[in-house]
Amino acid sequence: MENQKLKILVFLIDLVALNVMSKFVLKTLSLSEAVYLLFFLLILYSLRVYDLDNLKSFKAQLSRTILSSVLLMVIFSFFDLIRIFNFTSEHVWLALSIAVVVAIANTITFYTLKRFIKPQKYIIIGKEEEYSKIAEELANDQNLMFGVSGYVNPDLSQLRALMPMSSGVLIGNLKFAKMIEKEFNANYSNKKIEYLPDFVEQRLKRIPLSLIEKYEQYYILEFSKPKDTLAIRLLDIFVSIVAIILTSPLWLIIALAILIEDGRPVIFKQKRAGKDGKLFTMYKFRSMKNLPQNDSQPKYPDQEKDRILKVGKIIRKYRLDELPQLINVLKGDMSIVGPRPEQKELHEIYSNANIPYYEYRLKVKPGITGWAQIAYQYSSSIDEAAKKLEYDLWYVKNKSFWLNVKIILKTPETMLFKRGAK
C-alpha cells in the first residue's frame, strides 16, 4: 500500500464516519445538512488533516479537526444570520463530536494501515554515478519509504536477477526505454515501470535542480509552454472580488491601527519583478517603520525585525499585510497563485548569483500565494532561494486551474499555523 492510497483510505473512512454520526445526531440528513458536511470535509482538507506529517500526530489531528469545527460553525452561523441555513445546537454538538472522533479514528487508521506499507525498492536504468544524487533526494524524504535495489545500464541478466526483490524500474537513461519496455511487456507486467523524471516530480512535488540539469532540453521546453488560461484569469477575478468583500472590515481596522501607531502612509508600494521580469508596483499594508532616506539596501525579512511595527507583527504573522495585493491581481500584474514576486534588488541578486534556471520562474505571473509559499518557507539566503526555486519550477511546469484551486484551499492552513511567516 502506498502513502497516497493510505491518505485516500483515511479520507473515505472519515466520509463514512461523518455520514453515520450525522444520522445519529440529526436523525435525518437534508440537502442543506449534506452541504454542511461537505464544507466540513473541505475545511479538513484545507487545514491539511490528511497530510502524512499530520496523520502521524494525534495532537496535530485534534488541533486541526477542532479548528475545522470552529471555522465550520462560524461560517454556518453567518449563513444562519442571512437565513440560508438553520443553525441549531445539534449542529454545534455534531461539529465538535466529529472533530474528536475523526482525530481518534484518523490516528488509529494511519498506524494500523501503515504496517502494511512496505518500502518501495526500484532498479534505476542508468549509471550509479549519474543518478545516485537524484535517488538520494528521494531516499531523504522519510514519507516516501524509497530505496534503490540496484543500477542497470543496461544488462538484462542483471535486471532479471534484481527484479524479484524490486517493486519495478525507473528509467533514467532514456535511450534504453524501448528495450526495457519490451522486456517488461514480455516478463514483468505485474511490476511498475516509470520514467525517473516523472517519478521524482510526482513524489517530491518539486523539481530538484540536478534533475533539470540531467534532462535540460525537456524541462526548458516544458517551462516555456504557455500556462495562462481564461479559466485561471476568471478564477483570479472571482476570488479577488470575494476576498475584498469578505475582508473589507479588516482593511479598515488595519489602516486605522497603522495610522494611530506610525502615521502615513498606510499602503507600502514597492517595485517587484513580475512575469518575464517586467517590473510592477506591488501594494501591501505597511508593517514597518519608514526607512531612513539613506538606507535603501534590499534586506531579507529576518534582517528587518527591529523596524517592525506592533501592528506589523500581527498582520505579518497572519499575512494580512498582503491583502492589498488583491488590487494587483485585479489589475493583472499578479495572480492569486504563483511564485512570490521578489524585490527588484533581490531579483537582480538572484539573477546574477548563478542560480540555474532562475529565469524560468518568471514564465508565469507572480502570486499572493503559491506552491513554494505553502510547501516551503521564506528564503533568507541564496541557498534557500535555490531550494525554493525547485518548488516554483514544479508549479510552473504543472500549473493548471485545478492546481490553483488546490493551493488556494490549502493557503488558510499556512496563514493560521503561521508556517513560513516572517
N, C-alpha and C positions, 0 to 999 in steps of 0.2 A: 504493500500500500504506500503510495507516495504522499508527500505532505499536502499537496493540493487537494487530493481526494479526501484526506483527513479533514481539511477545513470545510469541504463541501458536506461531508457527513455530519459534522458538528452543526453546521447551519441547518441541515434538514431535520436533525433531532430537535433543534430549537423551534423550528416551524411547527413540528408536531406538538411540542410542549406548549407553545403559545395557543394553539387551537384547542387542546384539551383543557387547559386552565381557564381559557376564556369561556368555554361552555360550562365549566364547573362554577365559575364566579357569576357570570352574567345569565346563565341558563340558556339564553338564545343568542345567536350571533347574527346581527343585522348587517346590512351593507356598510353603514357608517362605522360600525364597530370593527368590521373587517379592514376598513381603511385605517382605523386606529392601530390595529395590529401590524399592518403594512408599514405605517410610519415608524412603529417600534423597531421593526427589522431594519429599516433604512438607517435609523439612528444608531442601532447596534453596529451596523456595517461602517457607518461614518466614523464612529469612535474606535474602530479597529478591534472590536471584540474578537474577531476571527483571525487576527494576525497571530502567527505561531508564537512570537515572543510574549504575547498577552495570554494566549491559551495555556502557557506553562505556569502562570501565576494565578492562584485563587484571589490574591489581593488585587491584582490588576483586573481580573474578571469582575469582582464585586464592585470596585470603584467605578468601572466603566458602565456596568449594567445599571447601577443605581443612578449615575449621572444621566444615562439614557432615559430612565424613568422620569427623572425630574424634568428634563427637556421635553419629553412627550407630554407631561401634564401641563407644562407652561403653554405649549402650542395649542393643546386642545381646550385649555381654559380660555385662551383667546378666541378660539373657534366658538366656544360657548357664549362669549360676550357678544359676538356678532351673529349669534343664533344659527350657526352652521351645524353645531354638534351639541347634544345634551350631555354635558359632563357631570357625572354623579360620583358619589363616594365609592360606588362599586368599581368605577374606573381607576380611582386612586389606589384602592386595595389591589386590583388586578395588576397595575403597573409595578407596584412595589414588590408584590409576591413573585411576579415573573422575574424581576431583577435578581432576587435571591436564588430562585430555583434555576434560572439559566446559568448563573455564575457557578453554582454547585455542579449542575449537570455537565456544563462545558469542561470543567476541570477534570471530573471523573471520566468523561468520554475521551478526552485528549490522552490522559495517561493510560487508559485501557487500550485504546486503539494504537497508541504509539508503540506498544510492544510488538505489533505486527509489521511495523515499518523496518525494513532491513536496508542496510547501506547499499546503495547502487554502485556497482563497480563496472567501469567501462573500459573497453580497449580503444585506444586512440590510434587512428591511422595516420602515422607521421612519425618523424624522428623525435626522440625524447628531448633533445637539446633545443628543438624548435617550439615544442608545445608544453613543456613542463611548467613554464611560468604561468601560462593560461590555466592549466589544470590546477595549479596551486591556488589561483583566485577562487576556484570552485571549492576546493578542499577546505579553504579557510572559513567558509560560511557553514557554521555548525548546523544550521537548519536544513541544509541540503543533504547531509549524510552521503557525500560523494567520495568515490575512490577510483583509483586507476589500477586495473589489473595487468596492464602492460601496454607497450607501444609496438606497433607493427608497421613495417614500411617497405613494401608490403610482402609479407611472407605468409602464404595461405596455410602452410603446415603449422606455423606458429599461431596463426589466428585460430585454427581449428583446435589446437591444444589449449588455448586460453578461454574459448567460448563456454565450456561447461561451468566455469567459475565467474562468468561475466553476465551482466544484465543486457549488454548489447555493445555496439561500437559507435564511436564518434569519429566522423570523417573529417580529419584536419587537412590533410593533403588532398585537395580536390581532384587532382589528376588521376587518382586511383578510385574515384567514386563509382564509375561504371563497373569496374571489376568487382568491387566489394558488394555492390548492389546485386550483381549477378550471383555471387556466392551465397548471399543471404536469401535471395528468392528460391534458390535450389535447396538450401540446407537448414536455414535458421529463420523460418517465417514466424516463429514464436518469440524471437528476440527483437530488441529495439535497434533501429539504425537511424542515426540523426547526423546532421551536419554540425560540426563543432561551433561555428559562429551562432547558429540558431539556438543551439542548446545553452550556450553561455548566456545569451541575451534573455532567454525565457526564464532561466533560473535566477540570475543575479539582478535582473531588472535594471541593468546599467551595461554600458559597453566599455570594458577595460581598454585603455589607450593602446596597450600591447596587442590586443585583438584587432583593433583598427589598423595598426601598423602592418599586421600579418595579411590582412585582406583589404588593403588600402583602396584599390580600384573599386571594389564592390561597395564599400561604405561611402566613399566620396560621391558615387552615383546616387546612392540611397539618400544621403543628406541633401543633395541638390534637387531632388524631386519636389514639385510644388506641394505644399501642405495645407494652405488656407482654402477653406470652402465656404460657401454661402451659409451652410448649416452652422458652422462654427461661429461665423460673424453674427448670425441671428441669436445664437446662444449667448454670446458676449453682451449683446444689446439687452436681451431679456434679463439676464442675471444682474447686470449693472443697474437697470432701472428698478427692479425689485429690491436689490440690496440698498440702493439710495433711499427708497421709500421706507423700508423697514428700519434703517439705521439713522434716519434723519434726526430723531431726538438726540442721539449720541453726538452727531455733528455739532449741535448747538451747545451741549454740555462741555464737550472737549474744547470748542472755540472759546467759551467763556472762561474755562479753567486756565487756558494758556494766557488769555488777556489779563486775568487777575494776577497770575504769578509773574509774568515776564513781559507783558505788553505785546505790541505788534512786532512783526507780522504773525498772524495765526497760521497761514499756509507757507510752507517751505518749498521753494522752487529750486530745482537742480537739473543740470544737463545730464542726460543719461544716453547710453548707446542703445539704439533700437534696432529694428530689422535692417539687415545689410550694413550695420554700423552707422546708420543715419542717426544724428543726434536729435533729441526732442526734449522738451521741458517737462519734467515729471513733478507732480504735486504730492505733498504729504503734509499732515499736520506737524507743525514744528514741535519737536520733542527736546530740543537742546537750546541752551543759551546762544545768543548770536555770536558768531565768530568775530574775533578782533580783525580789523581790516588788514593787518599784516600777516594773517595766518590763513592761507588758502590751500595748504597741502592736503592731498587726499588721505583719509585715515580709515582703518578698519573699525567696525563698531566697538570692539573691545578696547580701542585706544582713546575713546572719547567719553568714558564713563563719568569723568569729572564735570562734563558740560551738561549732563542730562538733567532736565527739569524734574520736579517732583511729579507733575502730571505726566511728564515724558516717560518716567519709569513704568507707569501703569499702562499707558497706551502702547508703548513699545513691547511690553511683556505679552500683551494680547493682540499685537499687530494692528491695533485700531488706528495708529498713525498713518496706515496705508489706505484708509478709506477714500481720501480724495483721488486716489489713482483710478477710481471708478470713472472719473471725468476723463482721464486719459484713455480709458477703454472706449467710452462713447465717442471720443474724438478720432479713434482709430490708431492712436500711437501705440497702444498696448492691447493685449488680450487678457481675459480673465486668467487663462492658463498659459504659461510659457516660461522660459528661462528668466531668472532675475535680471532686471536691467541694471547694468553696472554704471558707476560714476564714470564720467568722461575720462578722468585721470587714471582711475583703476583699469578701465578698459584699455587705455594706451599701454599701461604697465604690463597687463596680461598679454596683449598683442605682441609686445616686444620682448616677452620673457621666454620665448621659445616653448610655450605650452603647445604641444602639437594638436592640430585640428581645432584650436580655439575659435577660429573664424566661422566654423560650421554651426555653432550655437546661435549665430546671428541669422540663420536661414529662416527663422520664424520670429513672429513678434514676441517681445518680452511679456511676462505676465505678472499679475499681482500674486498669484500662487503658481505652483508648478511642481513637476515631479521631483526635481532636486530639492525644492523647498520643503516638501513633506517627507522626503526619504533621507535627506542628509542634514546639513547644518549650514549656518552662515560660514563662509570661508574667511579665515583671518590670516592667510598666508598664500603664497603662490602654490605651495604643495597642496593645500586644501582646495584651492581654486581648480587645480588639475583634477583632483578626485571628484569634486562636484561636477566638473565638466562631463565625466562619464555618465552621470545621471541625466544631464541636459541633452547629451547626444543621443541617449536611448529615447528620450522624449521626441527629439527632432525626427528621428527615424520612424517612430511608431505613432506620431501624432494623428489623432482621429477625433471625431465628435464624441464617441463613447469613452475614449480615454480621458478626454477633458471632463466629461461628466463624472467619471470615477475620481479624478483628482479633486474636483470641486466638492464632492461628497466627503472626501477624507480631510479636507482642509480644516473644518471646525475642530477636529481632534488635535491638530498641530497647534491651533490657537489656544484651546482650553488647557492642554497639558504643557503649553509653553515650550514645545520642543524646538530647538534652534533659535529661540528668540534672544535678541541682544539689544 
